[in-house]
Amino acid sequence: MGDFDSGLRYSGARARAKIYAYLERQVAGAHTAELVGLLFQGAGSDPELGPRIVQRLLGADPNFVFDPATAMWALRAREALKVPLERGRYVVVDLETTGGRPSPGTITEIGAYRMEGPRMTESFASLVRPRGPISPFVTRLTSITNEMVAGAPPIERVLPAFRDFLGDAVMVAHNAQFDFAFLDFEFRRIFGMRLKNPILCTLRLSRRFAPSLRRRRLDALAEHFGLSTEGRHRGLGDARMAAELLSIFLDLAAQSGIKRVDRLIDLHSRGAAGHRIERHLPPEAIAALPMAPGVYLMRNERGDLLYVGKAGRLRERVASYFNGALGAKAKTADLVSHVYAVDTRLAPSALDAALLEARLIRELKPPYNRMLKGMAPAYFVRLDLMDPFPRLTLSARLSARRGVMQLGPFVGRGGVDRAVRALGRILGLRTCASRLAPEADFSPCMYGQMGHCAMPCNLSADEEAYGARVRRAVEFLRGRSGPLLGELARAREQAARALRFEEAARLHRELGSLTTLAARAERLSRVVTENNLVIVVGAGASMLAHAVLSGRLALTHPLGGAADACAVAGFVAANYERYRARPVARAELDAMAIVARWLSERDAADGRLLHLRGPTLDPAALWPPAGNAEHVETPHS
């Protein structure tokens, strides 16, 4: 044990720091086996070795507390949270800001209530002089003007007083991630330390204790529970509403059996799974995995295949299943509780790992891949230009039909779906799924009657007029977003000047959604079927070239020397025009989606891109490797 003891002393401070950071998030504590899995320490098959390591690391450190009855470790600083909900100390806060992202001096108001259990006891309210001007839109939304804050103290004077008011209480806010981000930024800048208070979010609590509600804005929840919405969009008014909501949620939590503050915070941070992950895979098995791209195959106690996944760094990805990082999803937790062994297959790059994963799933059909297929899906914006009256849609799959414009992939549906619907509504594109046979006496649907559609169904817009709207959508998706975003911004300001605040708020949301969509579309840079490039990945004997023609993975070829580079260049020359003319085959769609997603998510170190402007490819650009260049553009033919 001598060498082991010296190694433990050398890494003990780092290990304790890692456990401390983990237990800050696990307010109610963590089981010894969970900490062993977090550290991946130990060797051999001795089941007591891991717990002994943790005891040696933490036993003499006053920052940690061990409960022998539950084998749980917790932070001593969190012991004060092990009190009944009605004795908990909370500070409910709401910020008003100049908008945008956290940056120095962007907070314009702090409003907060101190609570003891469900009772409000004290309040804190202060305007804050920002470093920059408040936009007219924010002024109309919050009623805070530049004149109002001109004589207010700056955040450097307000924040120390608020820190004293906050103390070590649980910080509560509605959509707490927003308020936490701004406060944490200023805490780090002004005090040189992060905001360490435990967090509760009334928005997340509403999902837990009022799951049937569809509208979860602060005022919508207040109206649902019969609370006053006076003072909306001001710090103290919004903080009061959130505090009253917290009182209601504390009562609902107690009724559901959650009696202590630390248990409520623990439940709040768990998500849908609602229980800790049960692990059977020994930590040394995870520690032995390579930090390289590849595919992992999870197996149960009998060796049956459960799940196939890909990773750019196998050890890091597999470890994330067992250290609580992915424990929020119930199906994922169920998978992990059945995993006893993990096999790996290495790949030259993350792209090759994704292609191998797709092939193995198609061939082996692991049961949990079907159950977990909704994890981090990718979506494509689709516009069928062969339809005389196209509509904008969002699809998780590429289409093999000729003439379909497909932009993506976009990871995550919510924001893109809102942006696509907003773009279609602004341009008057139809939403009905069937092919149209326009008739003058046809009665339009409610979207047409509301003015959200140009109504080509009853000839209110003929094919030419409707086509002009479609062309504007195509221009927007191809990167010319400025004209439409400018029109939307002007309409928002006009609505605000006319005191039509609901309309102005809707236009503001649509402008934000479309701005995000435009930025993401610009980064993607091209429609999927317009991708023409060669991807060079790997190094040495494992170097590969992937030829992508008209979006399709046309060739994968090893690069072992100059002859291989010439072979790839010859393939491109012989097939470039053929792929442009040939329609997409259904068998090509999966690989197309994988390549498109890899291109949108890749790091600069993932491989070299040689963009093709024609069928001519210089073999020297493939072999020998052209330094660390990000991409090489080949000349026109």
C-alpha positions as CSV (number, residue, x, y, z in Angstrom):
1,M,0.0,0.0,0.0
2,G,3.1,2.3,0.2
3,D,3.0,3.5,-3.4
4,F,-0.8,3.8,-3.2
5,D,-0.6,5.9,0.0
6,S,1.9,8.4,-1.6
7,G,-0.3,8.6,-4.7
8,L,-3.3,9.3,-2.6
9,R,-1.5,12.1,-0.6
10,Y,-0.4,13.6,-3.9
11,S,-3.9,13.8,-5.4
12,G,-5.9,14.2,-2.2
13,A,-6.4,17.9,-2.4
14,R,-7.6,17.7,-6.0
15,A,-10.0,14.8,-5.1
16,R,-11.4,16.7,-2.2
17,A,-12.0,19.8,-4.3
18,K,-13.8,17.6,-6.9
19,I,-16.0,16.0,-4.3
20,Y,-16.7,19.4,-2.7
21,A,-17.9,20.9,-6.0
22,Y,-20.1,17.8,-6.6
23,L,-21.6,18.0,-3.1
24,E,-22.4,21.6,-3.5
25,R,-24.9,20.5,-6.2
26,Q,-26.1,17.4,-4.2
27,V,-27.4,19.4,-1.3
28,A,-28.9,16.4,0.4
29,G,-25.6,14.5,0.2
30,A,-24.3,11.6,-1.9
31,H,-23.8,7.9,-1.2
32,T,-20.2,6.7,-0.7
33,A,-20.5,4.6,-3.9
34,E,-21.5,7.7,-5.8
35,L,-18.3,9.5,-4.7
36,V,-16.2,6.4,-5.6
37,G,-17.7,6.5,-9.1
38,L,-17.0,10.2,-9.3
39,L,-13.3,9.8,-8.5
40,F,-12.7,6.5,-10.4
41,Q,-10.1,5.6,-7.9
42,G,-9.1,2.1,-6.6
43,A,-8.0,-1.1,-8.2
44,G,-8.8,-4.8,-7.9
45,S,-12.0,-6.4,-6.8
46,D,-12.0,-5.5,-3.1
47,P,-15.5,-4.0,-2.6
48,E,-14.3,-2.1,0.6
49,L,-11.4,-0.4,-1.1
50,G,-13.4,2.5,-2.7
51,P,-15.2,3.4,0.6
52,R,-11.9,3.3,2.4
53,I,-10.4,5.7,-0.1
54,V,-13.3,8.2,0.4
55,Q,-13.0,7.8,4.2
56,R,-9.3,8.5,4.1
57,L,-9.8,11.6,1.9
58,L,-12.7,13.1,3.8
59,G,-12.8,11.7,7.3
60,A,-10.4,14.3,8.8
61,D,-11.6,17.2,6.7
62,P,-14.1,19.4,8.7
63,N,-15.8,20.5,5.5
64,F,-17.5,17.1,5.2
65,V,-20.0,15.2,7.3
66,F,-20.7,11.4,7.1
67,D,-24.0,9.8,8.2
68,P,-23.2,6.1,9.0
69,A,-26.9,5.2,8.9
70,T,-27.3,6.1,5.2
71,A,-23.6,6.0,4.2
72,M,-24.1,9.5,2.8
73,W,-21.5,12.3,2.7
74,A,-22.6,15.9,2.7
75,L,-21.0,19.4,3.2
76,R,-21.0,20.7,6.7
77,A,-22.0,24.1,5.3
78,R,-25.2,22.5,4.0
79,E,-26.2,21.1,7.4
80,A,-28.3,24.3,8.0
81,L,-30.6,23.2,5.1
82,K,-31.7,20.1,6.9
83,V,-34.6,21.9,8.5
84,P,-38.4,21.7,7.9
85,L,-39.7,23.7,5.0
86,E,-41.6,26.0,7.3
87,R,-38.3,26.9,9.1
88,G,-36.3,27.5,5.9
89,R,-34.8,30.8,5.1
90,Y,-35.3,32.1,1.6
91,V,-34.7,35.3,-0.4
92,V,-36.9,35.7,-3.4
93,V,-35.2,38.0,-5.9
94,D,-36.1,39.6,-9.3
95,L,-33.8,41.6,-11.5
96,E,-34.5,44.1,-14.2
97,T,-31.7,44.6,-16.7
98,T,-30.9,46.5,-19.9
99,G,-31.3,43.2,-21.7
100,G,-28.9,40.9,-23.6
101,R,-26.2,38.8,-21.8
102,P,-24.6,39.5,-18.4
103,S,-21.9,42.1,-18.7
104,P,-20.6,44.9,-16.4
105,G,-23.3,47.2,-15.2
106,T,-26.4,45.8,-17.0
107,I,-28.6,45.4,-13.9
108,T,-31.1,48.3,-13.5
109,E,-33.1,47.2,-10.5
110,I,-33.0,44.6,-7.7
111,G,-36.1,43.7,-5.8
112,A,-36.2,41.0,-3.2
113,Y,-38.2,39.6,-0.2
114,R,-36.7,37.7,2.7
115,M,-38.9,34.8,3.8
116,E,-39.0,32.5,6.9
117,G,-40.9,29.5,5.7
118,P,-44.0,30.7,3.8
119,R,-44.0,34.2,5.4
120,M,-42.5,37.3,3.9
121,T,-40.6,39.3,6.6
122,E,-38.4,42.0,4.9
123,S,-38.0,43.6,1.5
124,F,-35.0,45.0,-0.4
125,A,-35.5,47.3,-3.4
126,S,-33.0,49.5,-5.2
127,L,-32.7,51.0,-8.7
128,V,-29.2,50.6,-10.2
129,R,-27.5,53.0,-12.5
130,P,-26.3,50.9,-15.5
131,R,-23.2,51.6,-17.5
132,G,-25.1,51.9,-20.8
133,P,-28.5,53.4,-21.8
134,I,-31.8,51.6,-21.4
135,S,-33.4,50.9,-24.8
136,P,-36.9,52.4,-25.5
137,F,-38.4,48.9,-25.7
138,V,-37.1,47.9,-22.2
139,T,-38.3,51.2,-20.8
140,R,-41.8,50.6,-22.2
141,L,-41.7,47.1,-20.8
142,T,-40.5,47.9,-17.3
143,S,-41.3,51.7,-17.0
144,I,-37.7,52.2,-15.9
145,T,-36.3,55.3,-17.7
146,N,-32.8,56.6,-18.1
147,E,-33.8,59.6,-16.0
148,M,-35.0,57.3,-13.2
149,V,-31.6,55.6,-12.9
150,A,-29.4,58.6,-13.5
151,G,-29.2,59.4,-9.8
152,A,-29.2,55.8,-8.7
153,P,-26.1,54.1,-7.2
154,P,-24.1,51.9,-9.4
155,I,-24.1,48.1,-9.0
156,E,-20.7,48.4,-7.2
157,R,-22.5,50.1,-4.3
158,V,-25.8,48.2,-4.4
159,L,-24.5,44.7,-4.6
160,P,-22.7,44.7,-1.2
161,A,-26.0,45.7,0.5
162,F,-27.8,43.0,-1.4
163,R,-25.2,40.4,-0.5
164,D,-25.8,41.2,3.2
165,F,-29.5,40.9,2.7
166,L,-29.1,37.6,0.9
167,G,-26.7,36.1,3.4
168,D,-26.6,32.3,3.2
169,A,-30.3,31.9,2.5
170,V,-31.7,29.9,-0.4
171,M,-32.0,32.2,-3.4
172,V,-35.4,31.9,-5.2
173,A,-36.4,33.4,-8.5
174,H,-38.8,32.7,-11.4
175,N,-36.6,31.4,-14.3
176,A,-33.7,31.5,-11.8
177,Q,-31.1,30.8,-14.4
178,F,-31.6,34.4,-15.7
179,D,-31.2,36.2,-12.4
180,F,-28.4,33.8,-11.2
181,A,-26.4,34.5,-14.4
182,F,-26.5,38.3,-13.9
183,L,-25.8,38.2,-10.2
184,D,-23.1,35.5,-10.5
185,F,-21.3,37.6,-13.1
186,E,-21.3,40.7,-10.9
187,F,-20.3,38.7,-7.8
188,R,-17.3,37.4,-9.6
189,R,-16.4,40.8,-11.0
190,I,-16.9,42.8,-7.9
191,F,-16.1,40.3,-5.0
192,G,-13.8,37.9,-6.9
193,M,-16.0,35.0,-5.9
194,R,-19.0,33.2,-7.4
195,L,-22.5,33.2,-5.9
196,K,-22.7,30.1,-3.7
197,N,-26.2,30.2,-2.4
198,P,-28.4,27.2,-3.1
199,I,-31.0,27.9,-5.8
200,L,-34.7,27.2,-6.2
201,C,-36.6,28.2,-9.3
202,T,-40.4,28.7,-9.1
203,L,-40.6,28.0,-12.9
204,R,-39.1,24.5,-12.4
205,L,-41.2,24.0,-9.2
206,S,-44.3,24.8,-11.2
207,R,-43.4,21.9,-13.6
208,R,-43.0,19.6,-10.6
209,F,-46.1,20.6,-8.7
210,A,-48.5,21.9,-11.4
211,P,-47.6,19.7,-14.4
212,S,-50.9,20.2,-16.2
213,L,-50.4,24.0,-16.7
214,R,-49.4,25.1,-20.2
215,R,-48.6,28.7,-19.5
216,R,-45.8,29.2,-16.9
217,R,-44.9,32.9,-17.2
218,L,-44.9,34.6,-13.8
219,D,-48.1,36.5,-14.4
220,A,-49.9,33.5,-15.8
221,L,-49.0,31.4,-12.8
222,A,-50.1,34.3,-10.5
223,E,-53.5,34.5,-12.2
224,H,-53.9,30.7,-12.1
225,F,-53.4,30.7,-8.3
226,G,-55.5,33.8,-7.8
227,L,-52.6,36.2,-6.9
228,S,-52.3,39.9,-7.7
229,T,-50.2,40.8,-10.7
230,E,-49.7,44.4,-9.5
231,G,-46.2,45.7,-10.2
232,R,-45.5,43.3,-13.0
233,H,-42.1,43.9,-14.7
234,R,-40.7,45.7,-11.8
235,G,-38.2,44.2,-9.3
236,L,-40.3,44.3,-6.1
237,G,-43.6,43.5,-7.8
238,D,-42.2,40.4,-9.6
239,A,-40.4,39.3,-6.4
240,R,-43.6,39.5,-4.5
241,M,-45.4,37.3,-7.0
242,A,-42.6,34.8,-7.0
243,A,-42.6,34.8,-3.2
244,E,-46.3,34.1,-3.0
245,L,-45.8,31.3,-5.5
246,L,-43.0,29.8,-3.4
247,S,-45.4,29.8,-0.4
248,I,-47.9,27.8,-2.4
249,F,-45.2,25.4,-3.7
250,L,-43.8,24.8,-0.2
251,D,-47.3,23.7,0.9
252,L,-47.7,21.4,-2.1
253,A,-44.2,20.0,-1.4
254,A,-45.2,19.2,2.2
255,Q,-48.4,17.5,1.0
256,S,-46.3,15.3,-1.3
257,G,-44.1,14.2,1.5
258,I,-41.1,16.5,1.1
259,K,-40.6,18.0,4.5
260,R,-37.1,19.4,4.5
261,V,-35.4,22.2,2.6
262,D,-32.4,20.1,1.5
263,R,-34.8,17.4,0.1
264,L,-36.8,20.0,-1.9
265,I,-33.5,21.4,-3.4
266,D,-32.4,17.9,-4.1
267,L,-35.7,17.1,-5.9
268,H,-35.6,20.4,-7.7
269,S,-32.2,19.5,-9.2
270,R,-33.1,15.9,-10.2
271,G,-35.4,16.5,-13.1
272,A,-37.8,13.7,-14.3
273,A,-36.0,10.7,-13.0
274,G,-36.6,11.5,-9.3
275,H,-34.1,9.0,-7.9
276,R,-30.3,8.5,-7.8
277,I,-28.6,6.3,-10.3
278,E,-27.9,2.7,-9.2
279,R,-24.5,1.7,-10.5
280,H,-23.1,-1.7,-11.1
281,L,-20.1,-0.9,-13.4
282,P,-16.9,-0.8,-11.2
283,P,-15.1,2.6,-11.4
284,E,-11.8,0.9,-12.5
285,A,-13.6,-0.4,-15.6
286,I,-14.5,3.2,-16.5
287,A,-11.0,4.4,-15.7
288,A,-9.6,1.9,-18.1
289,L,-11.5,3.2,-21.1
290,P,-9.6,5.3,-23.7
291,M,-9.9,9.0,-24.0
292,A,-10.4,8.7,-27.8
293,P,-13.2,8.8,-30.4
294,G,-15.3,5.7,-30.8
295,V,-18.4,3.7,-30.0
296,Y,-19.4,2.2,-26.6
297,L,-21.7,-0.8,-26.2
298,M,-23.5,-1.1,-22.9
299,R,-24.4,-4.7,-21.7
300,N,-26.5,-6.1,-18.9
301,E,-25.5,-8.8,-16.4
302,R,-26.0,-11.6,-18.9
303,G,-24.0,-9.8,-21.6
304,D,-27.0,-8.8,-23.7
305,L,-26.6,-5.5,-25.6
306,L,-28.7,-2.7,-24.2
307,Y,-27.4,0.5,-25.9
308,V,-24.9,1.8,-28.5
309,G,-23.6,5.3,-28.3
310,K,-20.8,7.4,-29.8
311,A,-18.3,9.7,-28.2
312,G,-15.4,12.0,-29.1
313,R,-13.8,11.0,-25.7
314,L,-15.1,7.5,-24.7
315,R,-14.0,7.5,-21.0
316,E,-15.4,11.0,-20.4
317,R,-18.7,10.2,-22.1
318,V,-19.3,6.8,-20.3
319,A,-18.3,8.3,-17.0
320,S,-21.0,11.0,-17.4
321,Y,-23.7,8.3,-17.1
322,F,-22.5,7.3,-13.7
323,N,-21.6,10.6,-11.9
324,G,-25.1,12.0,-11.9
325,A,-24.7,14.3,-14.9
326,L,-27.3,12.6,-17.0
327,G,-29.5,11.4,-14.1
328,A,-32.3,13.9,-15.0
329,K,-34.0,11.6,-17.5
330,A,-35.9,8.6,-16.1
331,K,-35.2,6.3,-19.1
332,T,-31.5,7.1,-18.9
333,A,-31.4,6.3,-15.2
334,D,-33.2,3.0,-15.9
335,L,-30.6,2.1,-18.6
336,V,-27.7,2.8,-16.3
337,S,-29.2,0.7,-13.5
338,H,-29.0,-2.3,-15.8
339,V,-25.4,-1.8,-17.1
340,Y,-22.8,-4.2,-15.9
341,A,-20.2,-4.0,-18.7
342,V,-19.2,-1.6,-21.5
343,D,-17.3,-2.6,-24.6
344,T,-15.7,0.0,-26.9
345,R,-14.7,0.2,-30.6
346,L,-12.2,3.0,-31.5
347,A,-12.7,5.2,-34.6
348,P,-10.3,7.6,-36.3
349,S,-12.6,10.6,-35.6
350,A,-15.9,11.7,-34.1
351,L,-17.4,11.6,-37.6
352,D,-16.4,8.0,-38.1
353,A,-17.7,7.2,-34.6
354,A,-21.1,8.6,-35.5
355,L,-21.2,6.6,-38.8
356,L,-20.2,3.4,-36.9
357,E,-22.8,4.1,-34.3
358,A,-25.5,4.4,-36.9
359,R,-24.4,1.2,-38.6
360,L,-24.4,-0.8,-35.4
361,I,-27.8,0.5,-34.3
362,R,-29.2,-0.5,-37.7
363,E,-27.7,-4.0,-37.6
364,L,-28.0,-4.9,-33.8
365,K,-31.2,-2.9,-32.9
366,P,-30.3,-2.3,-29.2
367,P,-33.6,-1.9,-27.2
368,Y,-32.6,1.3,-25.3
369,N,-31.7,3.1,-28.5
370,R,-35.3,2.9,-29.5
371,M,-36.4,4.1,-26.0
372,L,-33.9,6.9,-25.9
373,K,-34.1,8.0,-29.6
374,G,-35.5,11.4,-28.5
375,M,-32.2,12.4,-26.8
376,A,-30.7,15.6,-28.4
377,P,-32.5,15.2,-31.7
378,A,-31.5,17.2,-34.8
379,Y,-34.1,19.0,-37.0
380,F,-34.1,20.3,-40.5
381,V,-36.0,23.3,-41.8
382,R,-37.8,22.1,-45.0
383,L,-39.3,24.0,-47.9
384,D,-40.8,21.9,-50.8
385,L,-40.1,24.1,-53.8
386,M,-41.8,21.7,-56.2
387,D,-45.2,22.6,-54.5
388,P,-46.8,25.6,-56.2
389,F,-47.8,26.8,-52.7
390,P,-44.9,25.7,-50.4
391,R,-45.1,25.7,-46.6
392,L,-42.3,25.9,-44.0
393,T,-41.9,22.8,-41.9
394,L,-39.6,21.3,-39.3
395,S,-38.6,17.7,-39.7
396,A,-36.3,15.3,-37.8
397,R,-35.5,13.5,-41.1
398,L,-34.1,14.5,-44.4
399,S,-36.3,14.0,-47.5
400,A,-35.3,12.2,-50.6
401,R,-37.7,14.2,-52.8
402,R,-36.2,16.3,-55.6
403,G,-36.6,20.1,-55.2
404,V,-36.9,20.1,-51.4
405,M,-34.7,22.8,-49.7
406,Q,-33.4,21.5,-46.4
407,L,-31.4,23.6,-44.0
408,G,-29.8,22.2,-40.8
409,P,-29.4,20.4,-38.7
410,F,-30.5,22.4,-35.7
411,V,-30.1,20.6,-32.3
412,G,-33.1,21.2,-30.1
413,R,-36.7,21.8,-31.4
414,G,-38.2,24.5,-29.3
415,G,-36.4,27.7,-30.4
416,V,-36.2,26.6,-34.1
417,D,-39.9,25.6,-34.1
418,R,-40.9,29.0,-32.7
419,A,-38.7,30.8,-35.3
420,V,-40.1,28.7,-38.2
421,R,-43.7,29.4,-37.2
422,A,-42.9,33.1,-36.7
423,L,-41.3,33.3,-40.2
424,G,-44.2,31.6,-41.8
425,R,-46.7,33.8,-40.1
426,I,-44.8,37.0,-40.9
427,L,-44.6,36.1,-44.6
428,G,-48.1,34.7,-44.8
429,L,-47.1,31.2,-45.7
430,R,-49.7,28.5,-45.3
431,T,-49.7,25.9,-42.5
432,C,-52.2,23.4,-43.9
433,A,-50.6,20.1,-44.9
434,S,-52.6,19.1,-48.0
435,R,-51.9,20.2,-51.6
436,L,-54.1,23.1,-52.6
437,A,-56.7,23.3,-55.3
438,P,-57.5,27.0,-55.0
439,E,-61.2,28.1,-55.5
440,A,-62.5,31.6,-55.2
441,D,-65.4,30.6,-52.9
442,F,-63.3,28.4,-50.6
443,S,-63.7,29.3,-46.9
444,P,-60.2,29.8,-45.4
445,C,-59.1,28.3,-42.1
446,M,-58.8,30.4,-38.9
447,Y,-55.1,31.3,-39.6
448,G,-56.2,33.0,-42.8
449,Q,-59.1,34.7,-41.1
450,M,-56.6,36.0,-38.4
451,G,-54.3,37.4,-41.1
452,H,-51.5,34.8,-40.5
453,C,-51.8,33.3,-44.0
454,A,-52.0,34.9,-47.4
455,M,-54.9,32.6,-48.2
456,P,-53.9,31.1,-51.6
457,C,-56.7,28.6,-51.0
458,N,-59.4,31.1,-52.0
459,L,-57.2,33.0,-54.6
460,S,-56.5,35.9,-52.2
461,A,-52.9,35.4,-53.3
462,D,-52.3,33.8,-56.7
463,E,-49.3,31.6,-57.4
464,E,-47.1,34.5,-58.5
465,A,-47.9,36.6,-55.4
466,Y,-47.4,33.6,-53.1
467,G,-44.2,32.8,-54.9
468,A,-42.8,36.2,-54.0
469,R,-43.4,35.4,-50.3
470,V,-41.6,32.1,-50.7
471,R,-38.7,33.8,-52.3
472,R,-38.3,36.0,-49.3
473,A,-38.3,33.0,-47.1
474,V,-35.6,31.4,-49.2
475,E,-33.5,34.6,-49.1
476,F,-33.9,34.7,-45.3
477,L,-32.8,31.0,-44.9
478,R,-29.8,31.6,-47.3
479,G,-28.5,34.4,-45.1
480,R,-30.1,37.6,-46.4
481,S,-32.0,38.2,-43.1
482,G,-31.4,41.9,-42.7
483,P,-34.4,43.3,-44.6
484,L,-37.0,41.1,-42.8
485,L,-35.4,41.6,-39.3
486,G,-35.4,45.4,-40.0
487,E,-39.1,45.4,-40.9
488,L,-39.9,43.5,-37.8
489,A,-37.9,45.8,-35.5
490,R,-39.7,48.9,-37.0
491,A,-43.1,47.2,-36.5
492,R,-42.2,46.5,-32.9
493,E,-41.2,50.1,-32.2
494,Q,-44.4,51.4,-33.9
495,A,-46.6,49.1,-31.8
496,A,-44.8,50.3,-28.6
497,R,-45.2,54.0,-29.6
498,A,-48.9,53.3,-30.1
499,L,-49.1,51.7,-26.6
500,R,-50.0,48.3,-28.1
501,F,-47.8,46.6,-25.6
502,E,-49.0,43.0,-26.1
503,E,-48.4,43.3,-29.8
504,A,-45.0,44.9,-29.2
505,A,-44.0,42.1,-26.8
506,R,-45.1,39.5,-29.4
507,L,-43.0,41.2,-32.1
508,H,-40.1,41.4,-29.7
509,R,-40.3,37.6,-29.1
510,E,-40.5,36.9,-32.8
511,L,-37.6,39.2,-33.5
512,G,-35.5,37.4,-31.0
513,S,-36.5,34.0,-32.4
514,L,-35.7,35.0,-36.0
515,T,-32.4,36.6,-35.1
516,T,-31.3,33.4,-33.4
517,L,-32.5,31.3,-36.4
518,A,-30.6,33.7,-38.8
519,A,-27.4,33.5,-36.8
520,R,-27.6,29.7,-36.6
521,A,-28.4,29.4,-40.3
522,E,-25.4,31.6,-41.1
523,R,-23.1,29.4,-39.1
524,L,-24.4,26.3,-41.0
525,S,-23.6,28.3,-44.2
526,R,-25.4,26.2,-46.8
527,V,-28.3,24.0,-47.6
528,V,-27.5,20.3,-46.8
529,T,-27.5,19.3,-50.5
530,E,-25.1,22.1,-51.3
531,N,-22.3,20.5,-49.2
532,N,-19.4,19.6,-51.5
533,L,-16.1,18.9,-49.7
534,V,-13.6,16.4,-48.7
535,I,-13.1,15.8,-44.9
536,V,-9.7,14.5,-43.8
537,V,-9.6,12.9,-40.4
538,G,-7.2,10.9,-38.3
539,A,-3.4,10.7,-38.4
540,G,-0.7,8.4,-39.6
541,A,-1.9,5.0,-40.6
542,S,-5.5,5.7,-39.6
543,M,-5.9,8.8,-41.7
544,L,-9.1,8.8,-43.8
545,A,-10.7,10.9,-46.5
546,H,-14.5,11.3,-46.7
547,A,-15.8,12.7,-50.0
548,V,-19.1,14.5,-49.6
549,L,-20.8,15.4,-52.9
550,S,-24.1,17.2,-53.0
551,G,-24.5,16.5,-49.3
552,R,-24.0,12.7,-49.7
553,L,-21.2,10.7,-48.2
554,A,-20.0,9.4,-51.6
555,L,-16.6,7.8,-50.6
556,T,-14.6,6.9,-47.5
557,H,-11.0,6.0,-48.5
558,P,-7.8,5.5,-46.4
559,L,-4.9,7.9,-47.0
560,G,-1.8,5.9,-46.8
561,G,0.2,7.7,-49.4
562,A,0.2,9.8,-52.5
563,A,-1.5,7.1,-54.6
564,D,-4.5,7.1,-52.2
565,A,-4.8,10.9,-52.5
566,C,-4.8,10.6,-56.3
567,A,-7.5,8.0,-56.1
568,V,-9.7,10.3,-54.0
569,A,-9.1,13.2,-56.4
570,G,-10.0,10.9,-59.3
571,F,-13.2,9.9,-57.7
572,V,-14.3,13.5,-57.1
573,A,-13.5,14.4,-60.8
574,A,-15.5,11.4,-62.1
575,N,-18.5,11.8,-59.8
576,Y,-19.0,15.5,-58.9
577,E,-21.4,16.3,-61.7
578,R,-23.1,12.9,-61.5
579,Y,-24.1,13.5,-57.8
580,R,-25.4,17.0,-58.6
581,A,-27.7,15.5,-61.3
582,R,-28.8,12.4,-59.4
583,P,-31.6,12.5,-56.9
584,V,-31.0,11.6,-53.3
585,A,-31.6,7.9,-52.5
586,R,-33.3,6.9,-49.3
587,A,-30.3,4.8,-48.2
588,E,-28.2,7.9,-48.3
589,L,-30.3,10.0,-45.9
590,D,-28.9,8.7,-42.5
591,A,-25.3,9.4,-43.5
592,M,-26.2,12.8,-44.9
593,A,-27.8,13.8,-41.6
594,I,-24.8,12.5,-39.7
595,V,-22.3,14.4,-41.9
596,A,-24.4,17.6,-41.8
597,R,-24.7,17.5,-38.0
598,W,-21.0,16.8,-37.6
599,L,-20.2,19.8,-39.8
600,S,-22.4,22.0,-37.7
601,E,-20.9,20.9,-34.3
602,R,-17.3,20.1,-35.1
603,D,-14.3,21.6,-33.4
604,A,-11.4,23.0,-35.5
605,A,-9.3,20.0,-34.3
606,D,-11.7,17.4,-35.5
607,G,-10.3,17.3,-39.1
608,R,-9.5,19.4,-42.1
609,L,-12.2,20.5,-44.6
610,L,-11.3,20.9,-48.3
611,H,-14.3,22.7,-49.8
612,L,-14.9,22.0,-53.5
613,R,-15.9,24.7,-55.9
614,G,-15.9,22.2,-58.8
615,P,-14.7,18.7,-59.7
616,T,-11.0,19.5,-59.6
617,L,-9.2,18.5,-56.4
618,D,-5.4,18.8,-56.0
619,P,-4.1,15.5,-54.5
620,A,-1.4,17.5,-52.8
621,A,-4.1,19.1,-50.6
622,L,-4.8,15.6,-49.3
623,W,-1.3,14.2,-49.0
624,P,0.9,15.2,-47.4
625,P,-1.4,17.0,-44.8
626,A,-1.4,20.7,-45.4
627,G,-0.3,21.8,-41.9
628,N,-3.1,22.8,-39.6
629,A,-5.2,24.7,-42.1
630,E,-8.9,24.8,-41.3
631,H,-9.9,24.4,-44.9
632,V,-8.6,24.6,-48.5
633,E,-10.7,25.7,-51.4
634,T,-10.1,24.0,-54.7
635,P,-10.2,26.0,-57.9
636,H,-13.2,26.1,-60.3
637,S,-13.1,23.5,-63.0
